Amino acid sequence: KQEVTQIPAALSVPEGENLVLNCSFTDSAIYNLQWFRQDPGKGLTSLLLIQSSQREQTSGRLNASLDKSSGRSTLYIAASQPGDSATYLCAAYRGSTLGRLYFGRGTQLTVWP
Amino acid sequence: DVKVTQSSRYLVKRTGEKVFLECVQDMDHENMFWYRQDPGLGLRLIYFSYDVKMKEKGDIPEGYSVSREKKERFSLILESASTNQTSMYLCASSLKYRTAYGYTFGSGTRLTVV
């Protein structure tokens, strides 16, 4: 069974800092890895998806990397803003047609002005 | 954009009631999923379906059942609601073969059982 771990569980930083959120997984035979954002009481919003053949994806101030051999993914947030405050979840997709995701517990990010 | 719609944002039900949570997606996705999310436990998979009338148990199926009569709709049923089923319920969908598109989630249903 795929185990996904996210470190740290919580992070509080001042506005403007560059951040790295970490995600590790036990089974390197993943197909995709997807990063989500969740605001309090809301659903999950997809941020970035990295396929196993890729090493990174970028969207605006976000950059996600994937290293299958070491079982790690990182989400880099540049020039953080208070609006980035949310919980960030990573999820690994092992790649059968049944397609279930394995989630980490998330990193709760607070960016203060 | 794919849209996954959960019919209710908030529900309050009484213990012992039969509860239906509805999820509809509009992009012809084969796979659909129901998760529940609880503080400290993260997201846990209840059931999933990869085709009409097909279903598979996830990690915590006890006390739940599902129905998928049409491709776009996946219903979660609490046969006899209990207080320990108070939770946030999230529905998701994905394409079976085009995995590059990832998963899309609904906005969630916060269920309280009293």
Interface residues (C-beta under 8 A of the other chain):
Chain A: Y31 N32 Q34 F36 G41 K42 G43 L44 T45 S46 L49 Q51 L89 A91 Y93 G95 T97 L98 G99 R100 L101 F103 G104 R105 G106
Chain B: Q6 N31 F33 G42 L43 L45 F48 Y50 E56 G58 M88 L90 A92 S94 K96 Y97 T99 A100 Y101 G102 Y103 T104 F105 G106 S107 G108 R110
